Amino acid sequence: MTRPRRQRSARDGAPVVPDATFTSYYGRPVVKASPWEADIPAYLFLGGLAAGSSLLAAGADLTDRPALRRTGRIGALAAISASFAALVHDLGKPSRFVNMLRVAKPTSPMSVGTWLVSLYGPQAGIAGAAELPGMRWLRPFARPAGLGAATIAPAIATYTAVLLSDTATPSWHEAHRQLPFVFAGSAACAAGGLAMLGTPPDQAGPARRLAIAGAATELIAERVMVDSMGVAAEPLHTGRAGQLLRASRALTTLGATAAALGGRSRIVSTLGGAALLAASAATRFGVFEAGQASANDPKYTVVPQRDRVESRS
């Protein structure tokens, strides 16, 4: 965009030509929207679910809650397996994932994430497989593997936020400070919700507390994020992204309320757990859709850039 000079009259100095508004060549997008499809937001959601479930399972293992441990370990195994399948489907063939392991580049979120998943997946897999019938021979390795997976789990839950915000996509990039906290809270909600669904209420206390803490973290971080993003926050409120994120907030509030007040009610725990899982998925898909929408409208690229230039002048 080229800004015309402001011309002033000789008599009163008032501007003759007003400031130009934003524009781009023929209204075309300035940045290219990512080629990702539904596989990637599914990957984001499932990775967060796996990470939170590993943390819950490790805590349950150390505090002698076998039902909660089993739900967490099997949930983590199923989620990370489905997450990997979604990623490979997006890549086109498994060899492309393997090729990313040829180098380790600390400055690349994609490279770091690939190595994190490669370290986390086998450990979560061993711990989860040990809970399955006919796999008793894995039991001696289950605790070390489960604790190892839990150590990496926080990074698994949040690195995808760094991956998104490291792009030029406006609504992802402008959210770079708070998006990891939103994703961490979302992962805690998902894991807590799954455990509330699959664990007897008398052992699900830690899951309910994790869900409540995750809901508070997500809702507060999202509010701060939206307030800090300026015009790039608009896609979070409109279109499909807006619908998904409004649903997410409502379901998160409902699920957290059920976790706080449901106590030992199996029905309330089931409904609350389902709401939290749906809320977490809606968050990831909503953030994804908002980013795609922001890339397709040049306004969200040009206006923040212009504002940054003006703030420095």
N, C-alpha and C positions, 0 to 999 in steps of 0.2 A: 504494500500500500504506500502511496506517495502522498504526503500531506502538503497542500498548497501553502504558500506563505500568506501570512495575514497582512493585508494591505490597509493602511490607515488614511483617512482623509486629511487633507492639509488643514482643515478648519478645526475639528474637534478631536482628532486622533481615534475615532471610533472605528472598529474593524469593518471593512467593506466585504471581505470574503470570509464566511464562517469556517470554523474548523470542519475538516472532512470527517465523515463517519467511516466506520470500518468497511472494508470491501476486499475482494480478492478477484483474480482474473476470471471474469464471466461467472462469478459466484461459485466457482469450483472449490472443493475442499483444499486446504493448504497442506494438511497431512493425510496420509493414506490410512484408512481404517484397517485394523488388523484382519488377516484372513481367517482368524479363528472362528469356529462355529460352536455349537452347544457342547462339544466334547470338553472344551477348556473350562467353562464355568462348572461343569460337572467334576472335572479334575480338581478345581479349587475347593469345592464343597467336600468331596470325598477325602481329600488330603487333610483338611481341617478336622473332619470327623475321626479319621484314623489317629491323628495326633492326640486329640483330646481323650480318645478312648484308651490309648496307651498310658497316658498319665493317670487316668482313673484306675486302670487295671494294676499298675504298679503300686499305687497307694493301697488298693484293696488287698493285694498280695502281702504287703507288709503289715496290714492291720487285721488279717485273718477274716476276710469277707469273701469266701469262695465263689458265691453266686455273682457278685459284682465283678470279681476278677475274671471270671469266665466270660461274662457278657462283654467286658472291656477288651479282652484279648481277642475273642472271636470277632467282635465288631471291628477292631483295628485291622485284623487280617483281611476281612471281607472288604473293608473300605479301601485299604491301600491297594489291594488286588484290582478292584474296580477302577480306582484312580489311575493305576498304571495302564490298564486296558484302554481307558479313555485317552490317555496321553499318546499311547502307541497308535491308536486309531487316528488321532489328529496328525501324527507324524507320517503315517502311511505304512511304515514297516518297522519292526523292532530294531533292525540294524542301525537305524538313525539315532535311537537312544544310546546304543552301545558306542557309536561313533563320538558322541558327546563326552564320553569318558576318556578319550585319548588325551585330553588336556585338562588342567585344573587352572581356572582363571579367577582369582579372588575378586576381581573388579566386575565380573559378569554375574548378575543374579541368576541367569540361566545355567551357567556352569556350576555355580555353588549349589543351586537347587538340585541339579542332576546328581551331584555327589551326595547331597543330604538324603535324597530318596534312595540312592544305592546303598547307603549305610543303614538307613532306617528300615527299609523294606524287609531284608532277610531276618533281622532281629524280631520285628513285629510278626513275621511269618512263623518263626520257630515258636515264639510264645503262644501265638494263636493256635497253631497246629497241635501243640501239646495238650490243648483242651479238647481235641476231637477224639471220638471213639477209635480205638485201634492205634493210637499214637502215644501210648504210655511211655515208650522208650525215649521220647523227647522230654519227659518231665524233668530230669536232672538239669537240662539246659534252659528250662522255661524261665526261671527267675532271673538268671543273668541276662538272658536275651530281652526279657520284659523290661528290666531296669535300664538296659542299654537303649532300647527304643524310647523309653520315657525321657531319657536324657536329651535325645535329639528332637523329641516331639515339639517343643516350643518353636524351634526353627522351622520345622515342617509346617506348622500352623500359620506362620507369618511370612515365610520367604516369598510366597506367591504375591503378597501385597507389594513387596519391593520389586518383584518382577514386573508387575503391571505399572507401577508408578515410575519405573525407570524408562518407560517408553515416552514418545512425544504425544501420545493421546491425551488431549487436554484434561478431561475430567479424571483421568487416572493420575496424571503427573501432578496436578494441583492438589491432590489428596495425599501426597507422599508422606506427610508428617503423621497423620492420624490413621491412615488405612491399615497399617499393621495392627493397631489396637482394635480396630473394627473387626478384622479377620480373627484375631485372637479371641475376642469375645464371642464371635460367631462359632468358632470351633468348640469353645467350652459349652455353649448352648447345645450344639449338635450332640456332643459326647454325653452331656448330662441327660439330654432327651432320650438318646438310645438306651442308656442305662436305666432310666425310669421305665422304659417300655419292657426291658428284658430282665429286670432284677426284682425280686420280692421287695416290697416297700420297707421291710424291716432292715434290709441291707443297703438300701438305696439312699441313705442319708447323705453321704459324700457327693453322690450324683446330683441330688437336689441342690446342695450348697454350691456346687460348681456351676450348675445351670443359672442360679440366681446371680452369682458373681459375674458370669459371662454375659448375662442379659444387661446388667448394669453397665459393664464395661463397654459393650457394643453400643447401647443407646446413647451413653454420654459421649463416647468417642465420635459417633456418627454426627451428633449435634455440633460438636466442636469442629469437625471436619467441614460440614456444610457451611458453617459461619465463616470459615477461613478461606474458602475457595473462590469467593467472588462470583463473577458471571459463570465460571465453569461448573458451578453447582446446579445450574438450571436443569441440565439433563437428568439429574437425580430426582427431579420433581415431576417430570413430564413423560408422556408416552408410556411405553411398556416398562421402562426402568422405574418410573414413578409409581406405577401400579404394583410392581414387585416389592419395592422398598416400603411402600405404605403397608402392604400385606405383611412384610417382615416385621415391622414395628408392632403391628397389632398382635401377631402371633407370638412374638417374643414376650410382650407384656402378658399375654394370656398364659403362656407356658411358665413364665417366672412366677406368676400368681399361683398357679396350680402347684408348683414346686414348693412355694412358701406356705401355702394353706392346706395342701392336700394331705400332708402327713402320711398316714399309713393306708390311705384309701387306694386300692388297686385301680379303680376306675378313673379317679382323678389323676393318678400318676400316668396311666396310659394316655389319657387325653392330653395332659400337659407335655408328655414326652413327644407325642406325635406333632404337637404344635411347635415345639422347639426345633425338631428336625426340619419341618417345613419352613420355619422362619430362617434357619441357617441357609438352606438351599436358596430361598428367595433373596437373601442378602447377596450371595455370590453372583447369582444370575442378574440381579438388579444392577450391581456395580458394573458387571460386564456390559450390559446393555447401555448403561449411561455412557461408558467410555466409547462405545461404537457410535452412539448418536453424536457425541461431541466431536469426533473426528470427521463426521460427514457434514458438519456445519462450520464454515470458515470463521464464523463469529467467535467461536470459543478458542480459536488459535490467535486471531488477530487482536481482539480486544485486550486479553491479558498481556500480550507482548507490547502493545501500545502503552498500556498503563505502567508497565515496568520501565519503559523508556522515559515516560514523562516523570516518573518518580525520581529518576536519576538526573534529570535536567534541572 
